[in-house]
Amino acid sequence: MKRILLPLLTISLISCARVQTLNLQPHSYSERPKHIVWIQIAGFTEGHLPLLRFNVADAGHKTNMEQVDCVGKMWSYNLYQLRPEASKSFISQMTGSKNIKGTCEDYEAKASTSYLENIGYEVAVLESGAAAEQSLEKALGCSNNNTLDLSKMRLYKMGAESSSALKTFHYQDSPEQVTESMKPGMYYDRSCQKGICYSSLSNNFKTLWSRLTKDRLKTFFIVRDFNFQKALKKKDLTLAKEALLELDRIVGSFPTDRLDEILVIVSGAESQPMEFPLQGKEWSDFEKTGKNVIYKNTALMSPVLARGPMAENFCGIFDESEMLKRVIYKPEGKKFNWDSVNPF
């Protein structure tokens, strides 16, 4: 009798189990991702997606950033500023601190990179368009630096440096050279050493990320972009579209058979809202020349987009300093739900 009841009970449990979803898609909750990719975009708001969506002939086209599981909003302020600069917001998001002054004191706090390193994640950061005062490299000049530890993590910079003795990388390097640039330390893109970068951000990311994840079970990769914001400040929408398209390519660059193990986060800072033209000739002129766009004050809130395991952590409205705990949050162990055996 027991031999008959056990298979029947197993079948009952399986048949009555509920399919969990998020944004109408199947989703496994409380699953820690093997790989985390966090893309921080200065100036970005979800209101910029029309720059990409309506730039193609297919009316049903969806950008990669639209195909996320969860959308949240962050309040952008700290103890000293309402609407802080993007670089300050990025530090607040990484360290969980509101005590951000733009001084060495900002780097006293441990960042999300440190917490994840402690549980086995290999960490890398790729910066694009960061000025000296915006770069994480600034932390190295601080005696109380607890944010950037180059003995454990990698910092890749797309920018010019005068010293030829510095370590460099290039996305077309041989596998052996790329492996060398996987060691902890700071590296500069060789294609950027003449004042302009000839390598694209997406190509750099794809090469570095694929090599970092090849032999490592758990990775945490941060992309910090300031080029999009620079283009917006110049009111150069052609350049802004190119910069945003590069970031959208990164979001869509992961193998489909690995999506269930990769958490992708996109967060904005110092978000710059825009009012687009209505339609017709005004929209046509906007597409051709960038005219008829109204630039507003920077927003009091910035977006967070998330896809993959633990994307549910980024739904809702919260302070930007709460990003740290949402990135490193360790879910409780799964508990048996008796509802799953309820046949009614």
C-alpha positions as CSV (number, residue, x, y, z in Angstrom):
1,M,0.0,0.0,0.0
2,K,2.8,2.4,0.9
3,R,4.5,1.7,-2.4
4,I,1.3,2.9,-4.2
5,L,0.6,5.9,-2.0
6,L,4.1,7.4,-2.3
7,P,4.1,7.8,-6.1
8,L,0.5,9.2,-5.9
9,L,1.6,11.8,-3.3
10,T,4.6,12.8,-5.4
11,I,2.5,13.2,-8.6
12,S,0.0,15.2,-6.5
13,L,2.7,17.6,-5.3
14,I,4.1,18.1,-8.7
15,S,0.7,18.6,-10.4
16,C,-0.5,21.1,-7.8
17,A,2.6,23.2,-7.6
18,R,2.2,26.8,-8.7
19,V,4.3,28.4,-11.4
20,Q,5.9,31.5,-10.0
21,T,6.1,34.5,-12.3
22,L,7.4,38.0,-12.4
23,N,6.3,40.4,-15.1
24,L,4.2,37.6,-16.5
25,Q,7.3,35.5,-17.1
26,P,8.4,32.3,-15.2
27,H,10.7,33.4,-12.3
28,S,12.5,31.6,-9.5
29,Y,12.5,33.6,-6.3
30,S,15.2,33.8,-3.7
31,E,17.9,32.3,-6.0
32,R,21.3,33.9,-5.7
33,P,22.8,34.5,-9.1
34,K,26.1,33.0,-10.1
35,H,27.0,36.2,-12.0
36,I,26.0,39.8,-11.4
37,V,26.4,42.6,-13.9
38,W,25.6,46.1,-12.7
39,I,25.5,48.9,-15.3
40,Q,25.5,52.4,-13.8
41,I,24.6,55.1,-16.3
42,A,25.0,58.8,-15.5
43,G,22.1,60.9,-16.6
44,F,19.9,57.9,-17.5
45,T,16.2,57.6,-17.0
46,E,13.7,55.1,-18.5
47,G,12.3,58.1,-20.4
48,H,15.3,58.0,-22.7
49,L,14.3,54.6,-24.2
50,P,12.4,56.3,-27.1
51,L,15.8,57.4,-28.4
52,L,16.3,53.7,-29.3
53,R,12.8,52.3,-29.6
54,F,11.5,54.8,-32.2
55,N,14.8,54.8,-34.2
56,V,13.9,51.6,-36.1
57,A,11.2,50.8,-38.7
58,D,9.7,47.9,-36.7
59,A,6.9,49.3,-34.6
60,G,6.9,46.2,-32.3
61,H,10.7,46.5,-31.7
62,K,11.7,46.2,-28.0
63,T,15.0,47.4,-26.7
64,N,17.0,45.0,-24.5
65,M,16.4,47.3,-21.5
66,E,12.7,47.0,-21.9
67,Q,12.9,43.2,-21.6
68,V,13.6,43.3,-17.8
69,D,11.7,41.6,-15.0
70,C,11.4,44.4,-12.6
71,V,11.5,48.3,-12.6
72,G,12.2,50.4,-9.5
73,K,12.8,54.0,-8.6
74,M,15.4,55.5,-6.2
75,W,15.3,58.8,-4.4
76,S,18.4,60.7,-5.4
77,Y,19.7,62.6,-2.4
78,N,22.3,62.4,0.4
79,L,22.9,64.2,3.7
80,Y,24.3,67.2,1.9
81,Q,22.7,67.5,-1.5
82,L,19.4,67.2,-3.2
83,R,20.2,66.0,-6.8
84,P,23.8,65.0,-6.2
85,E,26.3,64.5,-9.1
86,A,26.2,61.1,-10.7
87,S,29.6,60.1,-9.4
88,K,28.4,60.7,-5.8
89,S,25.2,58.8,-6.4
90,F,27.2,55.9,-7.8
91,I,29.3,55.8,-4.6
92,S,26.2,56.0,-2.4
93,Q,24.6,53.1,-4.3
94,M,27.8,51.0,-3.9
95,T,28.5,51.7,-0.3
96,G,25.0,52.2,1.2
97,S,26.1,55.5,2.7
98,K,24.3,58.9,2.6
99,N,27.4,60.6,4.0
100,I,28.8,61.5,0.6
101,K,30.8,64.7,0.4
102,G,33.0,64.2,-2.6
103,T,36.1,63.8,-0.3
104,C,38.2,60.8,0.8
105,E,35.7,60.2,3.6
106,D,33.3,58.8,0.9
107,Y,35.7,55.8,0.5
108,E,35.8,54.8,4.2
109,A,32.8,52.5,3.8
110,K,33.0,49.0,2.4
111,A,31.4,48.7,-1.0
112,S,29.2,45.9,-2.4
113,T,32.3,44.7,-4.1
114,S,33.9,43.8,-0.8
115,Y,30.9,42.0,0.6
116,L,30.6,39.9,-2.5
117,E,34.3,39.2,-2.6
118,N,33.9,37.7,0.9
119,I,31.5,35.1,-0.4
120,G,33.5,34.1,-3.4
121,Y,32.7,36.5,-6.2
122,E,35.5,37.7,-8.5
123,V,35.1,41.5,-9.1
124,A,35.8,43.7,-12.1
125,V,34.9,47.3,-12.9
126,L,34.9,48.9,-16.4
127,E,34.7,52.7,-16.6
128,S,33.8,54.7,-19.7
129,G,34.1,58.4,-20.0
130,A,34.9,59.0,-16.3
131,A,36.9,62.2,-15.5
132,A,39.5,62.0,-12.8
133,E,37.1,63.3,-10.1
134,Q,34.5,60.8,-11.2
135,S,36.6,57.6,-11.4
136,L,36.9,55.0,-8.7
137,E,40.7,55.5,-9.1
138,K,40.3,58.6,-6.9
139,A,39.9,56.2,-3.9
140,L,43.6,55.1,-4.3
141,G,44.8,58.5,-3.2
142,C,42.9,58.2,0.1
143,S,44.6,56.7,3.1
144,N,41.3,55.5,4.5
145,N,40.2,53.7,1.3
146,N,38.0,50.7,2.0
147,T,36.1,50.9,-1.4
148,L,38.7,49.9,-4.0
149,D,41.1,47.1,-3.3
150,L,43.2,46.4,-6.4
151,S,44.9,43.4,-4.7
152,K,41.5,41.6,-5.1
153,M,39.6,43.3,-7.9
154,R,40.2,44.6,-11.4
155,L,39.6,48.2,-12.6
156,Y,39.5,48.7,-16.4
157,K,39.6,52.3,-17.6
158,M,38.6,53.6,-21.1
159,G,40.7,56.7,-21.0
160,A,44.1,58.1,-21.9
161,E,47.1,57.9,-19.6
162,S,50.6,59.3,-20.2
163,S,52.7,56.6,-18.6
164,S,53.7,53.7,-20.9
165,A,54.6,51.6,-17.8
166,L,50.9,51.2,-16.9
167,K,49.1,47.9,-17.6
168,T,46.9,47.9,-20.7
169,F,44.2,45.8,-22.3
170,H,42.5,45.6,-25.7
171,Y,39.4,43.6,-26.7
172,Q,41.3,42.1,-29.7
173,D,44.2,40.8,-27.5
174,S,45.1,37.1,-27.8
175,P,43.6,34.7,-25.2
176,E,46.9,34.7,-23.4
177,Q,47.0,38.5,-23.1
178,V,43.4,38.7,-22.0
179,T,44.2,36.1,-19.3
180,E,47.0,38.3,-18.1
181,S,44.6,41.2,-17.8
182,M,42.3,39.1,-15.6
183,K,44.7,39.4,-12.7
184,P,43.7,41.9,-10.0
185,G,45.0,45.5,-10.8
186,M,44.3,48.5,-12.9
187,Y,44.3,48.4,-16.7
188,Y,43.9,51.1,-19.4
189,D,42.4,50.6,-22.8
190,R,45.2,50.8,-25.4
191,S,42.8,52.1,-28.0
192,C,42.2,55.3,-25.9
193,Q,45.7,56.5,-25.6
194,K,45.5,59.1,-28.4
195,G,42.7,61.1,-27.0
196,I,39.8,59.1,-28.5
197,C,38.7,55.5,-27.9
198,Y,38.6,53.3,-31.0
199,S,37.2,50.3,-29.1
200,S,33.5,50.3,-28.2
201,L,32.3,49.9,-24.7
202,S,30.2,46.8,-25.7
203,N,33.2,45.1,-27.3
204,N,35.3,45.7,-24.3
205,F,32.7,44.4,-22.0
206,K,32.0,41.3,-24.0
207,T,35.6,40.3,-24.1
208,L,36.4,41.0,-20.5
209,W,33.2,39.5,-19.1
210,S,33.4,36.3,-21.2
211,R,37.0,35.7,-20.1
212,L,36.3,36.6,-16.4
213,T,33.4,34.1,-16.3
214,K,35.1,31.4,-18.2
215,D,37.0,29.8,-15.2
216,R,35.2,31.5,-12.3
217,L,32.0,30.2,-10.7
218,K,30.9,33.5,-9.4
219,T,31.6,37.0,-10.7
220,F,30.5,40.6,-10.1
221,F,31.0,43.0,-13.0
222,I,30.3,46.8,-12.7
223,V,30.1,49.1,-15.8
224,R,30.3,52.8,-14.9
225,D,29.3,55.0,-17.9
226,F,29.5,58.8,-18.1
227,N,29.5,59.2,-21.9
228,F,25.7,59.2,-22.2
229,Q,25.5,62.1,-19.7
230,K,28.3,64.0,-21.5
231,A,26.3,63.8,-24.8
232,L,23.1,65.0,-23.1
233,K,24.9,68.0,-21.6
234,K,26.2,68.9,-25.1
235,K,22.6,68.4,-26.4
236,D,24.1,66.0,-29.0
237,L,21.3,63.5,-29.4
238,T,23.1,61.6,-32.1
239,L,26.0,60.9,-29.7
240,A,23.6,60.2,-26.9
241,K,21.8,57.6,-29.0
242,E,25.1,55.9,-29.8
243,A,26.1,55.8,-26.2
244,L,22.8,54.4,-25.0
245,L,22.8,51.9,-27.8
246,E,26.2,50.6,-26.6
247,L,24.8,50.1,-23.1
248,D,21.6,48.4,-24.5
249,R,23.9,46.0,-26.4
250,I,25.6,45.0,-23.2
251,V,22.2,44.2,-21.6
252,G,21.4,42.0,-24.6
253,S,24.8,40.4,-24.9
254,F,24.4,37.3,-22.7
255,P,23.9,33.7,-23.9
256,T,20.3,32.8,-23.7
257,D,21.1,29.4,-22.1
258,R,22.8,31.2,-19.2
259,L,20.1,33.9,-18.4
260,D,18.8,32.0,-15.4
261,E,22.1,32.4,-13.6
262,I,22.9,36.1,-14.5
263,L,21.4,39.1,-12.6
264,V,21.6,42.2,-14.8
265,I,21.0,45.6,-13.1
266,V,20.8,49.0,-14.8
267,S,20.7,52.0,-12.5
268,G,20.7,55.7,-13.3
269,A,22.0,58.7,-11.4
270,E,21.6,62.5,-11.9
271,S,18.9,61.5,-14.3
272,Q,18.2,64.1,-17.0
273,P,14.5,64.1,-18.1
274,M,13.6,65.2,-21.6
275,E,10.3,66.2,-23.2
276,F,10.1,64.8,-26.7
277,P,8.1,66.5,-29.5
278,L,4.5,65.3,-30.0
279,Q,4.5,63.8,-33.5
280,G,4.5,64.6,-37.2
281,K,6.9,67.2,-38.6
282,E,8.2,68.1,-35.1
283,W,9.2,64.4,-34.5
284,S,10.7,64.2,-38.0
285,D,12.9,67.2,-37.3
286,F,13.8,65.7,-34.0
287,E,15.0,62.5,-35.6
288,K,17.0,64.4,-38.2
289,T,18.6,67.2,-36.2
290,G,17.7,66.7,-32.5
291,K,15.5,69.8,-32.4
292,N,12.2,70.2,-30.5
293,V,13.4,68.6,-27.3
294,I,13.0,70.3,-24.0
295,Y,15.6,69.6,-21.3
296,K,14.3,69.8,-17.7
297,N,15.9,69.9,-14.3
298,T,17.7,66.8,-13.2
299,A,15.2,64.4,-11.6
300,L,14.7,63.7,-7.9
301,M,14.4,60.0,-8.6
302,S,16.4,57.6,-10.8
303,P,15.5,54.3,-12.3
304,V,16.6,50.8,-11.6
305,L,15.9,48.0,-14.1
306,A,16.6,44.4,-13.2
307,R,16.5,41.0,-15.0
308,G,17.3,37.5,-13.8
309,P,17.6,35.8,-10.4
310,M,16.9,38.1,-7.5
311,A,15.5,40.8,-9.8
312,E,12.6,41.0,-7.4
313,N,14.9,42.8,-5.0
314,F,14.8,45.9,-7.2
315,C,11.0,46.4,-7.4
316,G,9.5,49.4,-5.6
317,I,10.6,52.8,-4.4
318,F,13.7,53.2,-2.2
319,D,16.6,55.5,-1.4
320,E,19.7,55.1,-3.7
321,S,21.7,54.2,-0.6
322,E,19.6,51.0,-0.3
323,M,21.0,49.6,-3.5
324,L,23.9,48.0,-1.5
325,K,21.7,45.8,0.6
326,R,19.5,44.9,-2.4
327,V,22.6,43.8,-4.4
328,I,24.1,41.7,-1.6
329,Y,20.9,40.5,0.0
330,K,21.1,36.8,0.9
331,P,17.6,35.3,0.7
332,E,16.3,32.9,3.3
333,G,16.2,29.2,2.6
334,K,13.1,28.0,0.8
335,K,10.2,26.9,3.0
336,F,7.7,24.3,2.1
337,N,4.4,25.8,1.1
338,W,1.4,23.7,2.1
339,D,-0.7,25.6,-0.4
340,S,1.0,23.5,-3.1
341,V,-0.7,20.3,-1.9
342,N,-4.1,21.9,-1.7
343,P,-6.2,20.2,-4.4
344,F,-8.9,22.8,-4.3
